Amino acid sequence: MDNRENLSFVRWWEAAIALIFLGFVLFFMFQWAIEGAVHSRKTQVVPDLRGKSLSAALDMLSPLHLGLEKTSSDFDASVPIDSVLRQTPPGGTVVREDKIIRVVISQGGETVFVPGITGLPLRNAEMLLRESQLAEGDVSQAYSLKEDKGIVLSQDPKADLGVARNSAVSLVVSDGPPPTGVVLMPDFLRKNVTEAQAWAAQQNLSITINQDTSSLFPTGVILSQTPNADTMLSSATAIVLTVSARPSGQTASTSPQTNEFHYEVPQGASESLVRIVAIDKYGEHEIFNGLRKPGTKIDVPLNESGKAQIRIFLNGILIEEKDL
């Protein structure tokens, strides 16, 4: 091999080494860029999805910018059909946004959830029961001021209870407004007491009014009623209303100050349905319900007096609880 061939071979070998070195540099730069992009994402705590339906699981993961993938299904009598049986990674794990949460779905067993069919037309309720692997039980009718004829007024068992597959669900269905001579109790909850007093005078009925000075609601708002709405009344029926009121002798200038409950909608790609509920000794009272864009600030006025718990639902999922 002459000198010219030796020189050509050396140059070829040097070029090959340079290309290999450049390849390593580009590979490590690419790895560094990928790791930088991954680590720049926010971290989130994976919620516990076990026992949740796929739609509920998606609603829980979407605000956290986490994905969902169904990998398989398995039989389990203790978990309702089409609910999450297992998940990877498990609830409580800290991951970065855009992580895919993989789930195994239950094919059901002997236990199913009772669907909420109150407020649905009877035909729709019957179809939903069949789809949920439940049977229609006794169907009775009752007059109603609240619902049109053919609408389900109540169900037994209640919604969201776990029961044996093929269990019967009894229904009470509206027969429409009552005929002349039949008086039903209206739904006065959250209405002003003057409306109830005018109605009672028109029906020649007497009512007993109790006052609650610890209520979160303005003076005169009806907090509870006995009997319940749509109950058939007679002249002997005892009607009792509990009404929000200021303490005795308290003037407007000395009344409890109004405070604002503040909530900010989490960041996301689309609008969210926000529902804020106050729970006190009279039950659950909705104080806000509406679609709001990400980052929207919501301020709800509340009376400082009284004890209550605030629950915040985002797209139907309970995400936060606070005590007042």
TAKAUR-V140285 format. One line per field, one symbol per residue. ss: DSSP state (2 for helix, 1 for strand, 0 for the rest). psi: psi as a letter, one per 40 degrees, with the letter a starting at -180 (. if undefined). A space follows every 10 residues. Layout:
BEGIN
ss=???
psi=???
END
This chain:
BEGIN
ss=0022222222 2222222222 2222222222 2222222220 0011100000 0012222222 2200001111 1111000000 0011111100 0001110001 1111110000 1110000000 1222222222 2000111111 1100000000 1111110000 0111000111 1111000000 0011000000 0122222222 2200001111 1100000000 1111110000 0110000011 1111000000 0222000111 1111000000 0111111111 0011111111 1100001111 1110000011 1111001111 1110
psi=hidddddddd dddddddddd dddddddddd ddddddddee iiiihhiheh eiiddddddd ddeefiihhh daiihhdehi ifihdiihii iehhiiieih hhihhheabe hihhihehei iddddddddd defiihahhi iiihediihe hhdiihiiie ihiiieihhi ihiheaiiih ehhihihehe iidddddddd ddefiiihhi iheeieiihe hhdiihiiie hhiieehhhh hhihiiiheh iddeihihih hhhhhiiaei iihhhhhhha eeahhheihi hiihehhhhh hihdiihihh hhhhfehhei hih.
END
